[in-house]
């Protein structure tokens, strides 16, 4: 029996060490990426300044619509004295959308400092550099350069530092979340081992057997928390990058229902998919959308009683592709609906733990939806069920 204790303790110690190494490794990788990005930033800044100086010396007779500016990765706008967009490069189109030429810069950058400093540069003939932060539709951070182009226009360069800033924030968030959320299962494992080793169960084989499933369950819970935290961190880091590939939502949902067939059968739940048209294409990431619908259908099955149904409807119009996932489950109290997408928030903590929830599933869903520039609405009534309505921009 002493050998059994040693093996269990050693196994759990190895798991905790691996989790710690994974966290430390994530931090080291993030730090290396930050340093690499900083070096690249310095090099790119020098290159941009040289390009602009050359254009200014040449009088910029041909304007900014040359191929030179469409080849660079940074966003560039040429703005006239009325703050209307005269020219934008390919990077700006990818980042902020098409058909922006002629529109006011405030329709793209709702930042008072940008508008104020355009006037300052035009009046003082001195270039400006400011950092700006955007939060709509997702968080983005830029180092911006407002540079005099001629008497009646300026050039705005935007150096995207979003990933650097996010990496710094997510590294600290990840460590804080891991240390906080793993404390409870670790304490349960520690108490269980102490009871088996030195407590009342030390000489009682039947009691020891009862503790082993609990220790295993807590170990699995730790593993799931780390997995979901790593997934969420990666998604948040890339949330500002909108997918560019065409995907068919109907095919993805059909595949997800098939993938979750085992848990649906286990809970005696039927999933009905209704989608009148043949194709529902949007700009999306197939793997990420698979994760969204897997989370939603998995939740609907876990929080519904046996014999209930899940209704999945897909429809489209000129502006949107709309997906509705409606269950007949336990529902969510109205006062908690606005909080269910917060990380680690659980309406019913004991129920969530019983079904293997980490409290991160809907947070992951929210950030993937944001990445796709889609909207999510949640409707729910206790004892009746919950409906998630997702609206994706049509192509």
N, C-alpha and C positions, 0 to 999 in steps of 0.2 A: 504493500500500500504506500510506503514511503516513496517508492519509485514512481508511483502514479502522481503523487503530489509534486515531485521534482519535475516530471515531464509536463504537467499542466502549467506549473509556475514558469518553467523555461519557455514554453510555447507562448504564453501571454507576454513574457518579458521581451521575446523576439518581436512579437507583433507591435508592442509599444515602441520599441527601438526603430522598427521599420517606419512607423508612422512619423516618429520624430525626424528620422533621416529624410523622409519625403518632404516634410514641412521645411526643414533646413535647406534641402536641395532646391525647393521652390524659391526660397529667399535668395540663395546664392545665384541661381539662374536669373532671377529678376534683377539683382544688382549688376550682374555682368551685362545684361541687356541694357540697363540704364546707362552704364559707362559707354557701351558701344554706340548707343543712340546719341549720347552727348558729343562723342568724337565726330560722328557723322554730321551732327547739327552744326558744329563749328566749321567743318569743311564745306557744307552746303551754304552756310551764311556767306562765307568768303566768295564762293562761286556766284551766288546771286548778286552780291554787290558788284562784282566785276562785270557781270552781264548788264546790269543797270547802268553802270558808268559808261560802258561802251555804247549803249543805246542813246544815252544822253549826249555823249560827245558827237555822235553821228546825227544828232538833231531829230532822231526818231521820225524821219520823213515818211516812212511807210507805215507808221503806227505800230500797234502791238499785235497785229493779227498774223505775224509771221510764224513759221513752223517752230522757231526757236522756243517760244514760250509754251507751245503745245507738247514739247518733248519733256519738259521738267515735271517732276512729281508734285511740286508745291502749287498751291492755289494762287492764281493771279487774276486781279480785276484792274481794268482801267476805268476810272471814274471821272466824269466831267465836273465842272464847277457847280452844277445843280444836283450833284451826287447821283446821277444816273449812270448805269453801267454801259460803257461804250464797247468794251471787249472783255471776254473772259476766256481763259484757256481750257483745255480739255480736262485738266484736273479739277477745275472749278465746276465744270459741268457735271462730272461724276459725283462730286461731293454735295452740290447744292441743287442740281437739277437743270433741265433744259429750258429754253425760251426765256432766259433772264435778261438778254440784251435789251437795253432801253428802259428797264425797270429801275426803280430807286434802290440803292444799296441797302436801305433799311428793310426791304422785303427779304433780304438774305441774312444780313447781320444786324440783328436788333440790339446793337451795343452803342449807347450814347457816346462813349469815349471815341469810337471810330468816327462818328459823324462830326464831333467837335474837332478832332485832330485833322480831319480833311480840310476844314476851314483854316486851321492854324498853319498847316503846311502851305496852302495856297497863298496865305497872307504874308507869312514870314520867310517863305522859300527855304525853310529848314525841315529836313526829314525827321520823322518820328518813329519810335519803336515802342509798342505797348503789348502787354499780354492780355488776351481776352478769353473769356469762358462762356460757352454756350450750353444751355441745358434743354433745348428743344430741337429735335425730338429726343435726342440723347445727349449725355454729357460729352462735350468736346472742348479741348484746350488748344489755343493757338498762340504762337508768338507772331505778332503782326508788324509789318513794316509799311509805313505810309511814306511814299517817296515822290517828290515833285517830278512830273513827266514833262510838262511845259506850263505856260502861263495859265492855262484853263483846265488842266487835268492832273490827276495824280495816279500813281500805281499802288495798289495794295497787294503785298505779298503775305500769304498766310502759311507759316511753318507749323504743321500739325504735330503737336507734342502730346496728344491725347494718350497714346500708349505708355509714354514715359511716366506721366502723372498718375495714370491708372495703376501702373505697375507698382509705384511707390505706395499708393494707398491700399491696393489689394494685398500687398505683402504683409503689411501691419494688420489689416483686417483678418487675413487668413490665420495668422498666428494667434490673434486674440480669440477668434471663433473656435479654433481647434482646442486651445487650452481650456476654454470655458465649457464647450459642449462635450468634450471627452472626460471631463472631471466626474460626471455622474456615473457613466458606465464603468470607469476605472475604479471608483469607490465601491461599486457593487461587486466587481470582480475581486477586489482586495478583501472585502468583508467575507465573501464566499470562501476564498482561500484560507483566510484566518480561521473561519469556523470549521473547515475541513481539517486543517492542520493542527490547530491548538484548542478549538472550541468543543462544544458538546458533541459534534459529529466526528471527532477525531478517531473514535473507536467504533463508530456506528456505520457500517458499510451501506445500509439502506438509506440513511440520511445523506451520505456522501453522494450516492447516485442521484438524489433529488437536486443537489446543488449543481451538478455538472451541466444539465440543460440550461440552467440560468446563466452560468458562466459562458457557455457557448453563445447564447442569445445576446448577451452584452458585448461579446467580442464581434459578432456579426454587425451589431448596431454601430460600434466604433468604425468598422470597416466601411459601412454605408455612409456614415457622416463624412469621413475623409473623402470618399469617392465623390459625393455630391458637392462638397466644398470645392474640390479641385475643378469639377465641371462648371460650377457657378462662377468661380474666379476666371476661368478661361473665357466663358461667355461674356462676362462683364468687361473683360479686357478688349474684346472685339465687337462690343455692342454698337459702336459708332460706325462700323464698316457695314454698309448695306449690301446684302447679297445681290448678285447680278445675273444668276442663271435662271432660266425658265424651269419651273417645276409644276407638276399637276397635283393639286391638293387631294383630289378624289382618289388618285392612285396611292398616295401616301397614307391616307386614312384607311383605305381597304387593307393595305399591307399591315398597318398597326393593329387593326382588329384581328387579323389572322395571327399576328405575333402574340397577342394577348388572349388567344383562344383558350389556353390552359387555365388562366386565372378566372376567365369568364365562366368556364364550365365548372370550376371548383366552387364558385359562388352561386352557381345556377342562375347566371345573368345572361340575358340576350342583348346583343348589340345590333340595332337596325340602322343601316345607312341608306339615306335617301338623297339622290343627286340626279335630277332630271336630265341635265345635259351630259355630253360625253367627256368634255374637257373643262378643267377649271385651272388655268395656268396663271401663275404669279411669278414675281421675282423672288426666289427663295433659296434657302439652304436645305436640301433634302434631309440630311442627318439631323439638323437642329429641329426641323418641323416634325420629324419622326419622334424626337424626344418630347416635344410639346404635346402631341396627341397621345403618346404613350402615357405620359404623366396624367393627363386628364381622364383618359379611359380607365387607367389603373385605379385612380382615386374614386371614380364613379362606381367601379366594381367593389372596391374595398369598403366603401361607406354606404353600401346599399344592402338591404336584406335579400335573402335568397328568393328567387322567383321573380325579381323585378326586371325592368328593361332599361336600356340606355338608348336614347334616340339621337342619332347623328344626322343632321341635315346640312346640305351644301347647296348654296344658290349664288347666282351672280347678277350684277347689273353693270351699267357702263362704268361705274366708279369703283366697285368693290366686289370681292369674292367673300361671301359671308358663310362662316361655319358655326353651327350651333350644336353643342354637346349637352344634352339634358338627361339627368338621371332621376330616379325615384328613391333617392337615398334619405339620409337622416337630416339633410339640410344644414344651413349655417345661420345662426342668429343674426338679425339685421345689424346689430351694433358691432359685429365682428367682420362683416363682409369686406369693408375697406382695408382690413388688416391682414387678410389671409395670404397676400402675396409678399408679406414681410418675411425675411429670412428667420427661421426658427420659431415663427409664431404658430401655435397650435390651438385650435378652438377647444379641442378635447385632448389634452396631453396623454391621458391613459389610453384612450382609444387609438391615438396615433401610434403610440409605442407598440400596442398589441398587434397592429397590422403592419408594423415595420417601417413606419414613416420617420423621416429625419427632420421634417419641418422646412425643407428646402425645395421641394418639388414645384410649388407654385411660384416661388421666387425665380427659379430657373425659367419657368414658363413666361413670366412677365418680361424678363430681360431678352428672351428670344423674340417675343412679340415686338418689343421695342426695336430690336435690331432689324426686323422686317418692316418697320414703320407702319405697323398695324395697330388697331385699337382692340381692347378687351373689356367687355362688360360682364359683370357677374350678377345674376339674379338668383335668389334663394329664399326658401321658406322652410322653417323647421318642420320636420315630419312629412314634408311633401317632396322636396328634392332641390337640386341646384342646376342652373343652366349657365354655361360659359358661352358667350357670343364673341367670336373673333372676326374682325373686318380687315381684310387684306386689300391694299391698293391693287386695282386691276391693271393689267399691262396695257 
